[in-house]
Every structure is written in C-alpha cells, then in structure tokens.
Amino acid sequence: MSEISCDSCANNVYDEEYGGYVCAVNMDEDEYCRIMSEGRNTCPYYTADDDYFLARKQ
C-alpha cells in the first residue's frame, strides 16, 4: 500500500494563526487516537486536491 502525502490533500489548508498547514477535517480526540493507533499508511479522510477529478468522471 502506498503512502499518500498530506501535501496533495484538499483538507490540507493554511492556518494564518498557526503559521502553517493543518488538516481541516473536524474530528475529536478519540477519533484521532483511533486512527493513529490502527497503524494505517493512509488517512481515511484523504481527498485528492484535483480540479479535473469530476471532468474525468463525465
């Protein structure tokens, strides 16, 4: 299974207060801990930041 980078995820947004990129998915602490403890290589919330995704589906 190949690892997907957060850099190409649509949920990766710039936060001016933090001064860097953060994940915009709204999840609670329990959900975050569950995802981290499963040992996954990919994020279940990954969404490709691809402007042409819908155009290819047509």
PQR file of N, CA, C, O and H, with PARSE charges and radii, in Angstrom:
ATOM      1  N   MET A   1       0.848  -1.174   0.000 -0.4000 1.5000
ATOM      2  CA  MET A   1       0.000   0.000   0.000 -0.0000 2.0000
ATOM      3  C   MET A   1       0.893   1.237   0.000  0.5500 1.7000
ATOM      4  O   MET A   1       1.789   1.356   0.836 -0.5500 1.4000
ATOM      5  N   SER A   2       0.658   2.140  -0.917 -0.4000 1.5000
ATOM      6  CA  SER A   2       1.500   3.326  -0.996 -0.0000 2.0000
ATOM      7  C   SER A   2       0.995   4.411  -0.061  0.5500 1.7000
ATOM      8  O   SER A   2      -0.210   4.564   0.142 -0.5500 1.4000
ATOM      9  H   SER A   2      -0.069   2.043  -1.596  0.4000 1.0000
ATOM     10  N   GLU A   3       1.916   5.151   0.498 -0.4000 1.5000
ATOM     11  CA  GLU A   3       1.572   6.221   1.413 -0.0000 2.0000
ATOM     12  C   GLU A   3       1.219   7.477   0.629  0.5500 1.7000
ATOM     13  O   GLU A   3       1.915   7.840  -0.320 -0.5500 1.4000
ATOM     14  H   GLU A   3       2.895   5.027   0.333  0.4000 1.0000
ATOM     15  N   ILE A   4       0.143   8.135   1.025 -0.4000 1.5000
ATOM     16  CA  ILE A   4      -0.306   9.347   0.356 -0.0000 2.0000
ATOM     17  C   ILE A   4       0.094  10.541   1.215  0.5500 1.7000
ATOM     18  O   ILE A   4      -0.110  10.539   2.429 -0.5500 1.4000
ATOM     19  H   ILE A   4      -0.422   7.841   1.796  0.4000 1.0000
ATOM     20  N   SER A   5       0.655  11.543   0.586 -0.4000 1.5000
ATOM     21  CA  SER A   5       1.129  12.721   1.294 -0.0000 2.0000
ATOM     22  C   SER A   5      -0.012  13.694   1.576  0.5500 1.7000
ATOM     23  O   SER A   5      -0.900  13.877   0.743 -0.5500 1.4000
ATOM     24  H   SER A   5       0.820  11.544  -0.400  0.4000 1.0000
ATOM     25  N   CYS A   6       0.016  14.309   2.740 -0.4000 1.5000
ATOM     26  CA  CYS A   6      -0.983  15.322   3.089 -0.0000 2.0000
ATOM     27  C   CYS A   6      -0.851  16.558   2.200  0.5500 1.7000
ATOM     28  O   CYS A   6      -1.795  17.338   2.077 -0.5500 1.4000
ATOM     29  H   CYS A   6       0.737  14.160   3.417  0.4000 1.0000
ATOM     30  N   ASP A   7       0.310  16.736   1.583 -0.4000 1.5000
ATOM     31  CA  ASP A   7       0.528  17.906   0.731 -0.0000 2.0000
ATOM     32  C   ASP A   7      -0.425  17.947  -0.454  0.5500 1.7000
ATOM     33  O   ASP A   7      -0.720  19.027  -0.966 -0.5500 1.4000
ATOM     34  H   ASP A   7       1.077  16.102   1.683  0.4000 1.0000
ATOM     35  N   SER A   8      -0.913  16.791  -0.903 -0.4000 1.5000
ATOM     36  CA  SER A   8      -1.811  16.753  -2.054 -0.0000 2.0000
ATOM     37  C   SER A   8      -3.274  16.565  -1.644  0.5500 1.7000
ATOM     38  O   SER A   8      -4.118  16.291  -2.497 -0.5500 1.4000
ATOM     39  H   SER A   8      -0.674  15.914  -0.487  0.4000 1.0000
ATOM     40  N   CYS A   9      -3.582  16.705  -0.366 -0.4000 1.5000
ATOM     41  CA  CYS A   9      -4.945  16.529   0.131 -0.0000 2.0000
ATOM     42  C   CYS A   9      -5.704  17.853   0.107  0.5500 1.7000
ATOM     43  O   CYS A   9      -5.145  18.901   0.430 -0.5500 1.4000
ATOM     44  H   CYS A   9      -2.897  16.927   0.327  0.4000 1.0000
ATOM     45  N   ALA A  10      -6.964  17.802  -0.274 -0.4000 1.5000
ATOM     46  CA  ALA A  10      -7.803  19.006  -0.305 -0.0000 2.0000
ATOM     47  C   ALA A  10      -8.107  19.512   1.106  0.5500 1.7000
ATOM     48  O   ALA A  10      -8.467  20.677   1.274 -0.5500 1.4000
ATOM     49  H   ALA A  10      -7.418  16.951  -0.537  0.4000 1.0000
ATOM     50  N   ASN A  11      -7.970  18.656   2.123 -0.4000 1.5000
ATOM     51  CA  ASN A  11      -8.227  19.056   3.512 -0.0000 2.0000
ATOM     52  C   ASN A  11      -7.028  19.738   4.159  0.5500 1.7000
ATOM     53  O   ASN A  11      -7.126  20.189   5.300 -0.5500 1.4000
ATOM     54  H   ASN A  11      -7.678  17.710   1.987  0.4000 1.0000
ATOM     55  N   ASN A  12      -5.926  19.820   3.476 -0.4000 1.5000
ATOM     56  CA  ASN A  12      -4.714  20.451   3.982 -0.0000 2.0000
ATOM     57  C   ASN A  12      -4.783  21.949   3.657  0.5500 1.7000
ATOM     58  O   ASN A  12      -4.538  22.348   2.518 -0.5500 1.4000
ATOM     59  H   ASN A  12      -5.847  19.453   2.549  0.4000 1.0000
ATOM     60  N   VAL A  13      -5.115  22.774   4.651 -0.4000 1.5000
ATOM     61  CA  VAL A  13      -5.309  24.207   4.434 -0.0000 2.0000
ATOM     62  C   VAL A  13      -4.328  25.013   5.283  0.5500 1.7000
ATOM     63  O   VAL A  13      -3.862  24.558   6.328 -0.5500 1.4000
ATOM     64  H   VAL A  13      -5.315  22.450   5.576  0.4000 1.0000
ATOM     65  N   TYR A  14      -4.029  26.213   4.809 -0.4000 1.5000
ATOM     66  CA  TYR A  14      -3.095  27.079   5.525 -0.0000 2.0000
ATOM     67  C   TYR A  14      -3.825  27.806   6.642  0.5500 1.7000
ATOM     68  O   TYR A  14      -4.868  28.417   6.411 -0.5500 1.4000
ATOM     69  H   TYR A  14      -4.407  26.582   3.960  0.4000 1.0000
ATOM     70  N   ASP A  15      -3.284  27.744   7.846 -0.4000 1.5000
ATOM     71  CA  ASP A  15      -3.847  28.429   9.009 -0.0000 2.0000
ATOM     72  C   ASP A  15      -2.938  29.592   9.357  0.5500 1.7000
ATOM     73  O   ASP A  15      -1.786  29.391   9.740 -0.5500 1.4000
ATOM     74  H   ASP A  15      -2.436  27.248   8.034  0.4000 1.0000
ATOM     75  N   GLU A  16      -3.457  30.826   9.224 -0.4000 1.5000
ATOM     76  CA  GLU A  16      -2.639  32.014   9.476 -0.0000 2.0000
ATOM     77  C   GLU A  16      -2.251  32.152  10.937  0.5500 1.7000
ATOM     78  O   GLU A  16      -1.146  32.601  11.240 -0.5500 1.4000
ATOM     79  H   GLU A  16      -4.394  30.989   8.912  0.4000 1.0000
ATOM     80  N   GLU A  17      -3.147  31.772  11.855 -0.4000 1.5000
ATOM     81  CA  GLU A  17      -2.833  31.851  13.281 -0.0000 2.0000
ATOM     82  C   GLU A  17      -1.704  30.894  13.654  0.5500 1.7000
ATOM     83  O   GLU A  17      -0.801  31.250  14.410 -0.5500 1.4000
ATOM     84  H   GLU A  17      -4.045  31.407  11.609  0.4000 1.0000
ATOM     85  N   TYR A  18      -1.764  29.681  13.119 -0.4000 1.5000
ATOM     86  CA  TYR A  18      -0.748  28.668  13.394 -0.0000 2.0000
ATOM     87  C   TYR A  18       0.527  28.937  12.605  0.5500 1.7000
ATOM     88  O   TYR A  18       1.627  28.617  13.055 -0.5500 1.4000
ATOM     89  H   TYR A  18      -2.497  29.391  12.504  0.4000 1.0000
ATOM     90  N   GLY A  19       0.367  29.525  11.428 -0.4000 1.5000
ATOM     91  CA  GLY A  19       1.524  29.828  10.593 -0.0000 2.0000
ATOM     92  C   GLY A  19       1.986  28.659   9.752  0.5500 1.7000
ATOM     93  O   GLY A  19       3.156  28.584   9.377 -0.5500 1.4000
ATOM     94  H   GLY A  19      -0.526  29.785  11.063  0.4000 1.0000
ATOM     95  N   GLY A  20       1.078  27.747   9.453 -0.4000 1.5000
ATOM     96  CA  GLY A  20       1.439  26.587   8.651 -0.0000 2.0000
ATOM     97  C   GLY A  20       0.198  25.853   8.189  0.5500 1.7000
ATOM     98  O   GLY A  20      -0.927  26.294   8.425 -0.5500 1.4000
ATOM     99  H   GLY A  20       0.128  27.808   9.757  0.4000 1.0000
ATOM    100  N   TYR A  21       0.417  24.722   7.524 -0.4000 1.5000
ATOM    101  CA  TYR A  21      -0.684  23.926   7.008 -0.0000 2.0000
ATOM    102  C   TYR A  21      -1.192  22.955   8.061  0.5500 1.7000
ATOM    103  O   TYR A  21      -0.412  22.328   8.778 -0.5500 1.4000
ATOM    104  H   TYR A  21       1.331  24.364   7.332  0.4000 1.0000
ATOM    105  N   VAL A  22      -2.509  22.840   8.142 -0.4000 1.5000
ATOM    106  CA  VAL A  22      -3.156  21.939   9.096 -0.0000 2.0000
ATOM    107  C   VAL A  22      -4.278  21.188   8.389  0.5500 1.7000
ATOM    108  O   VAL A  22      -4.741  21.597   7.324 -0.5500 1.4000
ATOM    109  H   VAL A  22      -3.143  23.348   7.559  0.4000 1.0000
ATOM    110  N   CYS A  23      -4.702  20.101   8.988 -0.4000 1.5000
ATOM    111  CA  CYS A  23      -5.809  19.316   8.448 -0.0000 2.0000
ATOM    112  C   CYS A  23      -7.127  19.972   8.865  0.5500 1.7000
ATOM    113  O   CYS A  23      -7.335  20.270  10.041 -0.5500 1.4000
ATOM    114  H   CYS A  23      -4.326  19.769   9.853  0.4000 1.0000
ATOM    115  N   ALA A  24      -8.012  20.195   7.890 -0.4000 1.5000
ATOM    116  CA  ALA A  24      -9.278  20.873   8.153 -0.0000 2.0000
ATOM    117  C   ALA A  24     -10.409  19.918   8.523  0.5500 1.7000
ATOM    118  O   ALA A  24     -11.545  20.355   8.706 -0.5500 1.4000
ATOM    119  H   ALA A  24      -7.843  19.953   6.935  0.4000 1.0000
ATOM    120  N   VAL A  25     -10.120  18.628   8.635 -0.4000 1.5000
ATOM    121  CA  VAL A  25     -11.154  17.659   8.999 -0.0000 2.0000
ATOM    122  C   VAL A  25     -11.499  17.861  10.469  0.5500 1.7000
ATOM    123  O   VAL A  25     -10.615  17.914  11.325 -0.5500 1.4000
ATOM    124  H   VAL A  25      -9.197  18.273   8.487  0.4000 1.0000
ATOM    125  N   ASN A  26     -12.792  17.971  10.751 -0.4000 1.5000
ATOM    126  CA  ASN A  26     -13.257  18.186  12.116 -0.0000 2.0000
ATOM    127  C   ASN A  26     -13.447  16.833  12.801  0.5500 1.7000
ATOM    128  O   ASN A  26     -14.482  16.188  12.637 -0.5500 1.4000
ATOM    129  H   ASN A  26     -13.510  17.928  10.056  0.4000 1.0000
ATOM    130  N   MET A  27     -12.439  16.408  13.571 -0.4000 1.5000
ATOM    131  CA  MET A  27     -12.545  15.142  14.298 -0.0000 2.0000
ATOM    132  C   MET A  27     -12.171  15.376  15.751  0.5500 1.7000
ATOM    133  O   MET A  27     -11.365  16.252  16.067 -0.5500 1.4000
ATOM    134  H   MET A  27     -11.598  16.932  13.705  0.4000 1.0000
ATOM    135  N   ASP A  28     -12.764  14.585  16.626 -0.4000 1.5000
ATOM    136  CA  ASP A  28     -12.476  14.734  18.043 -0.0000 2.0000
ATOM    137  C   ASP A  28     -11.217  13.943  18.426  0.5500 1.7000
ATOM    138  O   ASP A  28     -10.657  13.210  17.611 -0.5500 1.4000
ATOM    139  H   ASP A  28     -13.418  13.874  16.369  0.4000 1.0000
ATOM    140  N   GLU A  29     -10.795  14.105  19.655 -0.4000 1.5000
ATOM    141  CA  GLU A  29      -9.555  13.483  20.129 -0.0000 2.0000
ATOM    142  C   GLU A  29      -9.626  11.955  20.094  0.5500 1.7000
ATOM    143  O   GLU A  29      -8.641  11.298  19.756 -0.5500 1.4000
ATOM    144  H   GLU A  29     -11.250  14.701  20.317  0.4000 1.0000
ATOM    145  N   ASP A  30     -10.779  11.391  20.438 -0.4000 1.5000
ATOM    146  CA  ASP A  30     -10.936   9.935  20.428 -0.0000 2.0000
ATOM    147  C   ASP A  30     -10.783   9.369  19.024  0.5500 1.7000
ATOM    148  O   ASP A  30     -10.134   8.343  18.824 -0.5500 1.4000
ATOM    149  H   ASP A  30     -11.578  11.925  20.713  0.4000 1.0000
ATOM    150  N   GLU A  31     -11.386  10.048  18.055 -0.4000 1.5000
ATOM    151  CA  GLU A  31     -11.293   9.589  16.666 -0.0000 2.0000
ATOM    152  C   GLU A  31      -9.853   9.687  16.155  0.5500 1.7000
ATOM    153  O   GLU A  31      -9.374   8.795  15.455 -0.5500 1.4000
ATOM    154  H   GLU A  31     -11.914  10.882  18.218  0.4000 1.0000
ATOM    155  N   TYR A  32      -9.169  10.777  16.512 -0.4000 1.5000
ATOM    156  CA  TYR A  32      -7.776  10.946  16.104 -0.0000 2.0000
ATOM    157  C   TYR A  32      -6.898   9.838  16.696  0.5500 1.7000
ATOM    158  O   TYR A  32      -6.056   9.271  16.001 -0.5500 1.4000
ATOM    159  H   TYR A  32      -9.558  11.501  17.081  0.4000 1.0000
ATOM    160  N   CYS A  33      -7.096   9.536  17.968 -0.4000 1.5000
ATOM    161  CA  CYS A  33      -6.311   8.472  18.621 -0.0000 2.0000
ATOM    162  C   CYS A  33      -6.586   7.114  17.984  0.5500 1.7000
ATOM    163  O   CYS A  33      -5.668   6.310  17.825 -0.5500 1.4000
ATOM    164  H   CYS A  33      -7.780   9.997  18.534  0.4000 1.0000
ATOM    165  N   ARG A  34      -7.849   6.849  17.615 -0.4000 1.5000
ATOM    166  CA  ARG A  34      -8.196   5.582  16.978 -0.0000 2.0000
ATOM    167  C   ARG A  34      -7.488   5.442  15.634  0.5500 1.7000
ATOM    168  O   ARG A  34      -6.959   4.377  15.317 -0.5500 1.4000
ATOM    169  H   ARG A  34      -8.595   7.503  17.744  0.4000 1.0000
ATOM    170  N   ILE A  35      -7.478   6.510  14.849 -0.4000 1.5000
ATOM    171  CA  ILE A  35      -6.824   6.472  13.540 -0.0000 2.0000
ATOM    172  C   ILE A  35      -5.321   6.257  13.693  0.5500 1.7000
ATOM    173  O   ILE A  35      -4.724   5.487  12.941 -0.5500 1.4000
ATOM    174  H   ILE A  35      -7.908   7.376  15.107  0.4000 1.0000
ATOM    175  N   MET A  36      -4.708   6.936  14.663 -0.4000 1.5000
ATOM    176  CA  MET A  36      -3.265   6.807  14.872 -0.0000 2.0000
ATOM    177  C   MET A  36      -2.893   5.423  15.409  0.5500 1.7000
ATOM    178  O   MET A  36      -1.821   4.910  15.087 -0.5500 1.4000
ATOM    179  H   MET A  36      -5.193   7.563  15.273  0.4000 1.0000
ATOM    180  N   SER A  37      -3.753   4.817  16.216 -0.4000 1.5000
ATOM    181  CA  SER A  37      -3.429   3.519  16.808 -0.0000 2.0000
ATOM    182  C   SER A  37      -3.644   2.355  15.833  0.5500 1.7000
ATOM    183  O   SER A  37      -3.128   1.261  16.065 -0.5500 1.4000
ATOM    184  H   SER A  37      -4.623   5.234  16.477  0.4000 1.0000
ATOM    185  N   GLU A  38      -4.390   2.569  14.759 -0.4000 1.5000
ATOM    186  CA  GLU A  38      -4.625   1.497  13.788 -0.0000 2.0000
ATOM    187  C   GLU A  38      -3.401   1.203  12.934  0.5500 1.7000
ATOM    188  O   GLU A  38      -3.329   0.148  12.302 -0.5500 1.4000
ATOM    189  H   GLU A  38      -4.809   3.457  14.571  0.4000 1.0000
ATOM    190  N   GLY A  39      -2.451   2.105  12.905 -0.4000 1.5000
ATOM    191  CA  GLY A  39      -1.239   1.872  12.133 -0.0000 2.0000
ATOM    192  C   GLY A  39      -1.464   1.949  10.632  0.5500 1.7000
ATOM    193  O   GLY A  39      -0.782   1.264   9.869 -0.5500 1.4000
ATOM    194  H   GLY A  39      -2.509   2.961  13.418  0.4000 1.0000
ATOM    195  N   ARG A  40      -2.391   2.757  10.208 -0.4000 1.5000
ATOM    196  CA  ARG A  40      -2.673   2.909   8.772 -0.0000 2.0000
ATOM    197  C   ARG A  40      -1.561   3.668   8.069  0.5500 1.7000
ATOM    198  O   ARG A  40      -0.859   4.476   8.679 -0.5500 1.4000
ATOM    199  H   ARG A  40      -2.944   3.313  10.828  0.4000 1.0000
ATOM    200  N   ASN A  41      -1.410   3.401   6.790 -0.4000 1.5000
ATOM    201  CA  ASN A  41      -0.467   4.150   5.965 -0.0000 2.0000
ATOM    202  C   ASN A  41      -1.144   5.317   5.280  0.5500 1.7000
ATOM    203  O   ASN A  41      -0.476   6.241   4.816 -0.5500 1.4000
ATOM    204  H   ASN A  41      -1.980   2.745   6.295  0.4000 1.0000
ATOM    205  N   THR A  42      -2.463   5.282   5.213 -0.4000 1.5000
ATOM    206  CA  THR A  42      -3.202   6.347   4.549 -0.0000 2.0000
ATOM    207  C   THR A  42      -4.287   6.886   5.466  0.5500 1.7000
ATOM    208  O   THR A  42      -4.763   6.187   6.361 -0.5500 1.4000
ATOM    209  H   THR A  42      -3.005   4.531   5.590  0.4000 1.0000
ATOM    210  N   CYS A  43      -4.668   8.112   5.239 -0.4000 1.5000
ATOM    211  CA  CYS A  43      -5.705   8.767   6.025 -0.0000 2.0000
ATOM    212  C   CYS A  43      -7.074   8.419   5.443  0.5500 1.7000
ATOM    213  O   CYS A  43      -7.245   8.467   4.225 -0.5500 1.4000
ATOM    214  H   CYS A  43      -4.281   8.680   4.511  0.4000 1.0000
ATOM    215  N   PRO A  44      -8.058   8.069   6.284 -0.5600 1.5000
ATOM    216  CA  PRO A  44      -9.386   7.762   5.766  0.2800 2.0000
ATOM    217  C   PRO A  44     -10.120   8.995   5.244  0.5500 1.7000
ATOM    218  O   PRO A  44     -11.131   8.866   4.553 -0.5500 1.4000
ATOM    219  N   TYR A  45      -9.622  10.182   5.566 -0.4000 1.5000
ATOM    220  CA  TYR A  45     -10.251  11.423   5.132 -0.0000 2.0000
ATOM    221  C   TYR A  45      -9.531  12.071   3.954  0.5500 1.7000
ATOM    222  O   TYR A  45      -9.848  13.200   3.578 -0.5500 1.4000
ATOM    223  H   TYR A  45      -8.800  10.286   6.127  0.4000 1.0000
ATOM    224  N   TYR A  46      -8.573  11.370   3.374 -0.4000 1.5000
ATOM    225  CA  TYR A  46      -7.820  11.928   2.251 -0.0000 2.0000
ATOM    226  C   TYR A  46      -8.752  12.195   1.070  0.5500 1.7000
ATOM    227  O   TYR A  46      -9.511  11.322   0.650 -0.5500 1.4000
ATOM    228  H   TYR A  46      -8.316  10.453   3.679  0.4000 1.0000
ATOM    229  N   THR A  47      -8.679  13.402   0.550 -0.4000 1.5000
ATOM    230  CA  THR A  47      -9.438  13.798  -0.629 -0.0000 2.0000
ATOM    231  C   THR A  47      -8.457  14.437  -1.596  0.5500 1.7000
ATOM    232  O   THR A  47      -7.794  15.416  -1.253 -0.5500 1.4000
ATOM    233  H   THR A  47      -8.062  14.111   0.891  0.4000 1.0000
ATOM    234  N   ALA A  48      -8.361  13.899  -2.786 -0.4000 1.5000
ATOM    235  CA  ALA A  48      -7.415  14.416  -3.767 -0.0000 2.0000
ATOM    236  C   ALA A  48      -7.743  15.864  -4.115  0.5500 1.7000
ATOM    237  O   ALA A  48      -8.893  16.206  -4.388 -0.5500 1.4000
ATOM    238  H   ALA A  48      -8.900  13.104  -3.064  0.4000 1.0000
ATOM    239  N   ASP A  49      -6.730  16.694  -4.099 -0.4000 1.5000
ATOM    240  CA  ASP A  49      -6.885  18.099  -4.475 -0.0000 2.0000
ATOM    241  C   ASP A  49      -6.683  18.177  -5.984  0.5500 1.7000
ATOM    242  O   ASP A  49      -5.666  18.671  -6.470 -0.5500 1.4000
ATOM    243  H   ASP A  49      -5.795  16.416  -3.877  0.4000 1.0000
ATOM    244  N   ASP A  50      -7.682  17.676  -6.712 -0.4000 1.5000
ATOM    245  CA  ASP A  50      -7.582  17.532  -8.153 -0.0000 2.0000
ATOM    246  C   ASP A  50      -8.751  18.258  -8.815  0.5500 1.7000
ATOM    247  O   ASP A  50      -9.895  17.818  -8.707 -0.5500 1.4000
ATOM    248  H   ASP A  50      -8.509  17.276  -6.317  0.4000 1.0000
ATOM    249  N   ASP A  51      -8.470  19.356  -9.492 -0.4000 1.5000
ATOM    250  CA  ASP A  51      -9.511  20.151 -10.132 -0.0000 2.0000
ATOM    251  C   ASP A  51     -10.197  19.418 -11.278  0.5500 1.7000
ATOM    252  O   ASP A  51     -11.327  19.755 -11.629 -0.5500 1.4000
ATOM    253  H   ASP A  51      -7.540  19.713  -9.580  0.4000 1.0000
ATOM    254  N   TYR A  52      -9.549  18.441 -11.858 -0.4000 1.5000
ATOM    255  CA  TYR A  52     -10.088  17.746 -13.025 -0.0000 2.0000
ATOM    256  C   TYR A  52     -10.749  16.415 -12.679  0.5500 1.7000
ATOM    257  O   TYR A  52     -11.118  15.665 -13.583 -0.5500 1.4000
ATOM    258  H   TYR A  52      -8.630  18.167 -11.573  0.4000 1.0000
ATOM    259  N   PHE A  53     -10.907  16.107 -11.402 -0.4000 1.5000
ATOM    260  CA  PHE A  53     -11.471  14.833 -10.981 -0.0000 2.0000
ATOM    261  C   PHE A  53     -12.877  14.621 -11.552  0.5500 1.7000
ATOM    262  O   PHE A  53     -13.156  13.574 -12.135 -0.5500 1.4000
ATOM    263  H   PHE A  53     -10.607  16.717 -10.668  0.4000 1.0000
ATOM    264  N   LEU A  54     -13.751  15.595 -11.390 -0.4000 1.5000
ATOM    265  CA  LEU A  54     -15.117  15.450 -11.896 -0.0000 2.0000
ATOM    266  C   LEU A  54     -15.186  15.456 -13.411  0.5500 1.7000
ATOM    267  O   LEU A  54     -16.041  14.785 -13.990 -0.5500 1.4000
ATOM    268  H   LEU A  54     -13.525  16.446 -10.916  0.4000 1.0000
ATOM    269  N   ALA A  55     -14.311  16.195 -14.062 -0.4000 1.5000
ATOM    270  CA  ALA A  55     -14.305  16.243 -15.521 -0.0000 2.0000
ATOM    271  C   ALA A  55     -13.950  14.879 -16.105  0.5500 1.7000
ATOM    272  O   ALA A  55     -14.484  14.508 -17.151 -0.5500 1.4000
ATOM    273  H   ALA A  55     -13.616  16.740 -13.592  0.4000 1.0000
ATOM    274  N   ARG A  56     -13.071  14.131 -15.463 -0.4000 1.5000
ATOM    275  CA  ARG A  56     -12.700  12.800 -15.950 -0.0000 2.0000
ATOM    276  C   ARG A  56     -13.823  11.800 -15.753  0.5500 1.7000
ATOM    277  O   ARG A  56     -13.906  10.819 -16.492 -0.5500 1.4000
ATOM    278  H   ARG A  56     -12.638  14.432 -14.614  0.4000 1.0000
ATOM    279  N   LYS A  57     -14.695  12.025 -14.767 -0.4000 1.5000
ATOM    280  CA  LYS A  57     -15.809  11.116 -14.488 -0.0000 2.0000
ATOM    281  C   LYS A  57     -16.928  11.244 -15.519  0.5500 1.7000
ATOM    282  O   LYS A  57     -17.719  10.316 -15.684 -0.5500 1.4000
ATOM    283  H   LYS A  57     -14.628  12.822 -14.167  0.4000 1.0000
ATOM    284  N   GLN A  58     -17.006  12.369 -16.208 -0.4000 1.5000
ATOM    285  CA  GLN A  58     -18.104  12.608 -17.159 -0.0000 2.0000
ATOM    286  C   GLN A  58     -17.903  11.883 -18.446  0.5500 1.7000
ATOM    287  O   GLN A  58     -18.736  11.981 -19.346 -0.5500 1.4000
ATOM    288  H   GLN A  58     -16.363  13.123 -16.074  0.4000 1.0000
TER
END
